[in-house]
């Protein structure tokens, strides 16, 4: 039996755990011991605990940096995660290493876990980099600009990357490891699983190497309650919204004005919000829903643009209305809108949400584009993707079995 540590550091809500859980189940079915080390133990309690998986808190940077601008690249995304504080980052990396010394893993699976990637360099532990197109950026120097369709900010890109790279190399020196030549080398691992269709990748194909291998997305289908739609006439609108979304109240009010049956999932929604808005044509659930049923039953999905939800709905042939909250979602919204698969609003445009929803519901091109996407990917089975990643893990474990254990004496 091999111990596989599954690590997740950055991002929020269910998306990362939802795609890691099927892999963990597959690993356990082969007699292995998956151990999660994750950012969010609340999400772990909801999704992992029912299946009996061990979940530990990931070492994280808890400090706050003020006056940082919105990130324009992956390098700048790392800045508030500790990559501007080399002494703190060294401590976090040592904590990862000490955790691995206790767990004695045979394999690391890393999903949006850049500090764990840094900490694991030089240890001889096999690593699988697992994630969507945002979590696995194109291997370029410097790493690409997030808003790749806008005028290039070359000087700032280069300066930010040099700054972060210098701090990362100070940490590696403290750990006794060789330096990174470029920040893209942080992602040099034994195996990679890029779980995204080309059409759903936040980066266009031109920014990735021609030989980039892609697997399809992974998401949970039946983890949650069966949907209970308000019993009213009209189309069915499903909304997946974050409780921290600033205009949440405005969105819920807009849904009440729609001639539709609206089912809304807001993880950890406040009781006050439920009392004010969960009635009549709008039903709000704080608990996860069985998304296979939801995607089959709804006519339109309203969400922030997370990779799992958008993939699931488009595979079901359902059009999307997007309210991006952060950089990854904004990038995805741009890609989807340019392909005619979605329409969206920025945070200061939410007052126009009723018009947007009506437009997407009544304009046939959105429905037809979503149905065409579903038809083009009709043969896709996420079980095949999980099986492929499992085979990658098995190959890494088989190779590792011929080497000395790396669990002892980690710095």
N, C-alpha and C positions, 0 to 999 in steps of 0.2 A: 504493500500500500504506500503510495506516494502522498506527501503533503504538498498541496498547491495553495499558495497564498495569492488571493485575489484582491488587488489594491485599487482603490478609487480615492482621489483627492479633491479635484475641482469640479464645479458644477453643482446642480441642486435637484431636489425632488426625485422622482422615481426612475428617470430615464436610464441612468447608468446601472442601477441595480436591476432594472427590468431586463436589460440585455445580458447582464452577468449571471442572473439566476439560472436561465436554461443551460448555460455552459457548466455551472456548478453542479446542476442535477445530472448532466451527462458525465461529468468527471466522477461523481459519486457512484453512478451506475456501473462504472468500470472498477470500482473498489478503491478509488482514491479518496483522500480527505481534503476537501476544500475548506479553507479558512478565510473569511472576509476580513479585510482591514479597510475601513471605509470612513468617509467624511461625515456621513449623517446616520447616526444610530436610530433616529426616529424612523427614517425610511427603512432601515434594516429590521426594526421591530415589526413594521407593517408587512414587508415582503419576504424577509428571510426567516424570521423566527417561526412562522407556521410550518416551514419545511425542516426545521431543526438544525439550521446551519449556525456555526459559531461566527459571531461578528464582533470585532474589536475596533476601538477608535483609532483612526489614522493619526500619526503625528502631523500637526498642522501649525502654520504660522498664525498666531492669534493677535498679532499687533495690528494697528491701524495706521495707514499712511494717508495723510491729507494732501490736497492740492495736486494729486496726480491727474493728468488729463485722461479722457477715455482712451483705452488702448487702441492702437492702430495695427498691431501685429502680435504674434504669439509671444515675442520677447517682452513686449510691454504688458501682456496679460500675466506674465510671471512676476512682474515687479511687486504687486500687492500680495503675492503668495510667499514672500520672504526672500526673493532673489535680489532685493536691494539691501539686504542686511546679512552680510556673509557670516557674521558670528552666529546669529540666530539660525541661519540656514544650515550651518555646520552642526549645530545642536540637533536640528530636526533630522538631518541625515544620519547622525549617530543614533538617534532614537529608532529610526528605521532599521539600522543594522543590529541594534540590540534586540529589537522585536524579532527579527529574523533569527538571531542566535537562539532565542527562546523557542521559536516555532520550528526551527530546523527544516525549512522548506526545500523541496526538490525542484520546484518550478515557481516562478513569479508570473502572474498574469496582471498586466498593468493597464488600467483604463483611466485616461486623463489624470495621470499620477506623475507629474514631472519631477517632483522631489524624490520620489521612490526610484525613478529612472536614474537620477543623479547619484543617489546613495548606493545603488546596486552596481555601479560601474566598477569593474576590476575584481569582483567577488567570485566570478566563475559560475554564478547561478544562471541557469538558462532563463530567458525572459521572453515572454510573448506580449507584444504591444497590441492592444485590443481596443477598438473604438470606431467612431464614425469619422467623417472627413474633417471635422473641426478639431477633434482630439488628436488626429494624426495629420499634421500639416504637411504640405509638400516640402520635400527635402531640397530646399534652395538656400542660397546665401546671398543676402540675408533672407530670413524667412519672409514669405510674402506679406504684403499689405492686406489687411482684412477687407477693406473696401477696394478690391483690385480693379474695379471698374471706374474708379475716380482717378484724378491726376496723381501721379506718383509722388510720394513724400520721401524720396530717396535718402536725403541727408538725415532725416529723423530716424528712418528705419535703420540705417547703418549705425548711427550713434547709440540708439537704444539697445541694439543687439550687442554692440561692443561692450556697453556698460554691463548688461546682464551676463554676458559670456565671461567677462573679467571676474565678476563675483562668483560665478559657478566654478571657475578654475581655482579661485582662492580656496573654496570649499574642498575641491578635489585634492589640492595640495595638502590641506590639513588632514585629509584622510589617507594620504600617501598614494594617491592615484594619479596617472598621467592626465594632462589637461585635454580639454576638448579643442579641436581645431576651429570648428564653427558650432553655432548653437544647434544646427541641424544634426550634428553628430550625437546629440543627446538621445536621439531616436534610433541610433544604430543598435539593434538588438538581434537576437538569434532568429526571431520569427515575428511576423506582423500579420494582423487580421484587420483589414480595412472594411468595416461592415457598413457599406453604403452603396446604393446605386449611383451611377454617374450623374443622373439627373438630379439627385438629392444632395450631392456633394456641395458644400458651401463654396468650394474653389472650382473653377472651370478646368476642364481636361488639359488645357494648354499649360497650366501651372504644374502639372504632375508629370513624372517620367512616363514615357510611352509604355514601359513594361509594368507599370503599377498594377498589381493584382487586386481585384475587388471581390468581396463577398457581399451578399445582400444584408439588409438590416435584420436585427434581432430585437424582439419586443415580446412582452407578455400579452397573451390573448385571453386567458380564462381565469386570471388571478383577480378576483373581486366579485362583487355582487352583480346579480342580473339587473339590467337597467329597468327602472320603473318610470315610464314616460307619463307626463300629465295627459289625462284622457280628454283631449280637446282636438278639434279639427285643425287641419293645416299641416304644413311640412314639419319634419322633426329636425331640430337643431341641437347638436351636441356641442357643449363648450367645456374645455379643460383650461381652467384659469388658476393662476397662482394667487394665494392670499395676500402676497406683498405687492401685487400689481396696483400702482397708485390709483388708476381710474376704475378699480373693480366695481365700485358702487355705480358709476356711470354705465358700465357694461351691463350690469344686472338690470338697471332701469331700462336700458335699451331693449334687452331681451323681453321684458314685460310688455313693451310696446309692439312687439312683433306678433302677427297673426300666425303663431306657430306653437308647437309643443316643444318646450326647451328643457333639456336635461343638462345640468351643470355639475361638473366635478371640481371642487375647490378643496385640495388637501388641507386638513386642519382648519377649516373655515370657522370663524368666530360665531358663537351662539347668537349674537346680535344680528349678524348678517343673515343667518338662517331665519330668524324670527321676522326680519323685515322683508326678505325677498323670496323665500321658499314657499310659495303658495300660488294658486291659480295655474297659469300657463307655464310657470317655472318651478322645477323641482331641483334642489341643490343637494348633492351628496358629498359628505366629507370623506367617505370611504372609497377606495379604488373600485372601479366597475369592470365587469367582464367585457373587455374591449372587442372581442370577436363578435359578441352580440350587438354592442353599440355601433360598431362600424357597419354591420349588416343592416341595421334598422334606421340609421339616421339618413337625412338628405343632405346635410351640410355639417361640416365641423369647424368650429371656431376655437382657435388655440393660439399659443404664443409662437409656435413654429419649432417645437422640439423635434429632434430627428425621429424618435420612435412614433409619435402621434402622427406626424405628417406622412411617414412611410405607410403606416397601417391604414390610414384613411384613403390614400391614393391607391394602394393595392386593392381596396374595396371599391374603387371607382367613385369616391365621394369628393366633391369640390371643397376647397379650403378658404376660410377667411382668417387672416393672420394678424395678430397684435404683438409684434416682437417686443421683448423686454430688454434683451441684451445682445451683445455683438453677434454671437453665433446665430441667434434667431433672425437678426436683421440680415445677415449674410444669406441665410437660407431663404428668407422671404424674397430677397432680390432675385435669387436664382429661380425660384418657383414662379414668381410673377413674370419674369422674362420668357418663361416657357408656357405661359398661359394656364398654369396649374393652380393659381391662387390669386387672390387680391388681398391687400393689407392696408393697415393704417398705423402710423406712428403714434406715440403716446399722446401727442398734442392734437391729434386728429380724431380722437375717439368719439367726439360729439357727432360725427357723421356715421357712426356704426349702423344705425337702422337702415340708412340708405345703402351702405355697403352690403349688408346681409341681403337686402331685397334685390340688389343688383346681381349678386352671385347666385341667388336662388332662381332668378328669372332670366338671366342671360345664358342661353344654351351653351355657349362656347366653354364655360368652366366645367359644366357637367360632361360635355363631350371630350374635353381634354383629359379629365380625370378617368373617364371610362377607357380612353385610348391608352393611357398609362397602365391601367389595370390589365388591359388585354395584352399589351406588350410584355408584361411581367407575369402572365397567367401561370406559367410553369414554375414560378418561384415558390419554394418551400423553405421557411426559415429552419426547419429541421435539417435540411441539407447543409445550411451554413453552420449550424451548431456541430454537425457531424464532421465538417471540414476542420473547424477550429479544434475539436476534440482530437482529430487525427494529428494536427500540428502539436498539440500538447503531448500526445503519446510518443511522437517521434522525439521531441525534446527530452522527455523523461527517459526514453530508451537510450539516447546518447549520454545522458547524465549518469545513468547507472554504471557506465564504464569508467567514470571519473571518481576521484576521491571526494568525500563529502565536503561541502562548503559550509556546513552549519556550525562548525567549531571555530572559535577564535576569531570571530569577526571583529574588526576594529570598532 
